[in-house]
Amino acid sequence: MKYVVIKCGGSVFDALPPSFYKNIVELHQSGEWQPVIVHGGGPLISSLLDRLGVETTFVNGLRVTTNEVLDVVEMALSGLMNKQIIRKLMEADGNAYGVSGVDGSLLRAVPTEEADSLGFVGEVDKVNTEIIEQIVKQGFIPVISPLGIDQYGQRFNINADMAASSIAQSLAAKLCFISDIPGIYVDEDGKKVTLHQVGSKKIEQLIEDKVIQGGMIPKVRSALSALAQDVPEVSIVNGLAVNSLIDFMNGNQIGTRIILDKEMPHV
């Protein structure tokens, strides 16, 4: 079984066309690939926190996560967002099964190094792949919300890009970050040009030059981490383009393929 982990962010979710979900179902039904979806939900979390009057603060752009905030995060991710994705896949004639990283300790978590200032924000320590494999054996597409839990039952909010990277590593899967842009691009003579292939040194340079910034930074850092742990391929793909996911899986030049410098072709 060849797995592909598809990470879908909350910011792009509302804009994804029905063809995106049809592509996932087509991949699943082909018998060649088994899709696993990992999703975020930042905008929905922020909206729910506002509506419920739960105050939050930020440190270096990251949300401080208390147990009260975690209640809302869990409600948004494992409840609303997770089930919306399942409904979309069902509308595309697919079979999907939603699960949280908390369920069965699917994502065993540890606190981040910044836990003193950020609260219950975690990193994945171990992925219980047996749960994913059991869902797959039943004929479903797993849809995973990125919460984790430690051995004492404490929940943690986990960055969805990092969670997707860890799951891809554990399954030796291709990793595909779905975005609302064609990939990583640079300005050349006033025009935006997509980099269809980029190595690790170039990525670090683009971060330093502030070409890559904001939410794209954890994406590319997660990509490099995954590649270093034998994930065969990582790409950023525009989910708004028709059949972009199928094109990516077929090896067509679409989006940005991120590779380690040792894989770069010698000229």
N, C-alpha and C positions, 0 to 999 in steps of 0.2 A: 504493500500500500504506500503510495507517494502522497505525502501531505503538503498542503499549501496553507499557511496561516495568513489570513486577510485581516488587517487591522483597519477598522473604520472609526474615524473620529466623530465626536458629537457635533463638531462645527460644520462638517460636510453632510451629515446625515439627512437633513431636510431637503437638500438639493439633489440627492442621488436619484436618477431616473429608474423607472421599473426595469429597464433593460439590464441594469447593474445586478439586480437580484436574479433575473433570468439567467445571466451569465454564470452566477454561482451555482444555480440549480443545474445548468447544463454541464458544468464541470463535475458536479456530484454524480449526475446520471451517466456520465461518460464511462465511469468505472476505472478511469486512469488516474484521476486525482480525487483526493478527499479534502474538501475545504473545511477549515476551522476558522470561525470568525471571533475576533477579539474586538470589543468596542469600548469607546470612551463615552463621554456625555457631559463635558464641562459646562456648556451653556445651559443645559437642563438643570444641572446641580445649582448653578448660580441663581437661576430663576426660582427654583424651589426654596432655596435658602431665603431669598427676598420675600417670597410669599408667606413663608412660615415665620418670618421675623427673627431668624437665627443670625446673629452677628458673626462675621468672620474677619480675620485680619490676614495680611500677607507679609511674608518675609522674602525679600529678593524675588518677588513675583510669584512665589509659591504659597498656596493657601495653607494656613495653620489649621490642622485637623484635630479637633477635639472629639470626644465620644458623641457629643450632641451633633456636631457636623457630620460625623460618620453615619449617624442614623439617616440623615437626609441623603448623603452620598449613596448609601445602600438602597434607599427608596428609589432614587433616580436611576441608578445604574442597573441594579438587579431586578427592579420592578418595571418602571415605565420604558426605559430605553431597550432593555433586553427583550421585552415582549413585543415592542413595536417592530424590532428587526425580525422576530419570529413570524409575526403576522405578514410582513412584507414578503418573506420567503414562501409562506403558504400561498399568498396571492399569486406567486410565480410558479405554483404547483410543486413546491419543494417541501421536504420534511425537515423540521429543525427542532432542536432541543436546547432550551436555555438553562444555563448553570452559572453559578457564581464561583469565584475562586475560593470562597469560604466553604462551599459544599464539599464534604468528604476531604477537606484540606487539599483541594485541587491545587491551590497556590499557597504553599507554605511560605510564610513571610517572616522577615526580620526587620527591625527598625532601620531607617536610613542613618547615615552618619550625622545628619542635621536634625535628628529626632528631638534634641533638647529645645530647639526653636520651632520645629514644624509640627510636633505632636505625633499623631498616629499615621505617619506617612511611611510606607514600607518598601522593601525590595524583595523580589522573589528569591527564596533560598532553595526551593525544590518544587518541581512540578510533578503531581501525581498523574502520570500519563495513563494509568490504568483506567481512570474515570473517562478520559477522552476516548480511549479505545473501546470501552464498553458501549458508550453512546453511539460510536461509529458502527459497531457490530449490529446494532439495532436498526441501522439504516438511516440514521439522522445526521444532519449537519450540526455540530456543536456550536453554540453561540455563548461566548464566555464574557462575563463582566469582571473587570480587573480589581476585585477586592481580594485580600489575602488574610490569612489567619495564622497565628503562631501556636506553639504547642500548649499554651495556657488558655487559648480561646479568645485572645485579644485580636480584634479586627484591625486591618490596615488598608488605607487607601493607596493604591499602586498606580503609577503612571501607566496609561494603557499601552504606550509605545514600548516601554520596558517589559510589561507583562507579555505582549505579543512576541517580543524578541526572546524572552525566556522560554515560552511555549514552543517557538520554532526551533530553538536549540535542543529542547528535550525530545522533539519529534524528528529531528534532522530534516526539517521542512523548508521549502521555499518560503520567503517572507515578503509580503506585499503590503506596503502602506498606501491606503487609498486617500487621495487628496483632492482638492478642487482646483489644482493647478497642474500643468503638464509635467512637473518634476522640478528639479533644481535648475534655475536659469541664471544667465549672466547678461549684462548689457554689452553689446558689441555694435559700435557705431550708432547708438541710439535705439537699437532694436533688441528685444528680448530673445535670447537664443537658449534653447533647452540643451543642457548637457546630458546626452543619452548614456554616457558612461563616465564615472568619476571615481578616482582612487582616494585612499585615506589621507595622504598628504595634501592633496588638493582641497579636500573637505576642511581640514584644519585651517588651511590658508583662507578659505572662503568664510569660515567662522570668525577668524581674526580680522578680516576685512569687512565684517558685518554684512556680507552678501547673504550668508545664511544666518538667520536670527530668529528670535521668538520660539514658537512651537516647533520650528523645523530643526532646531538644535538637538532636542532629545530624540527626534526621529533618526537623524544621521548618526548620532552617538550610539543609539540602540542597534542600528544597522551594522556598524563597525564591530560592536561587541558580539553580535550574532555571527558575523563572518569569521571572527577569531575563534568561535566555538563550533566551526564546521557546518554552519548553515550554508547550503550550496549557493544561494542567490538571494539578494535583497534588492527590491525596486520600489520606487515611489511612482504611483500610477494615478492619472486623472480619472476618477470614478465617474465624472460627468460626461466623458466621451463615450459614445456608443461602442460596445464590444471591446472596450479597452482592456478589460480583465482577460478576455479570451485571447486578444492579441498578445498580451504579456505572457500568458501561459504557452502560447505557440512560439515564443522566442522572437517576436517581431520587435523592431526598434521603436519602443514606446516608453514614455516616462524617462526616469533616470535609474540606471542600474548602478548600484554602489558595489565596488569591489576593493579588495585589499591591493596595495601597490604591487605586491609580488605577482598578482594575476594580470597586471597591465601588459598589453602586448608590446614587445620591443620593436622600435622603429629602426 
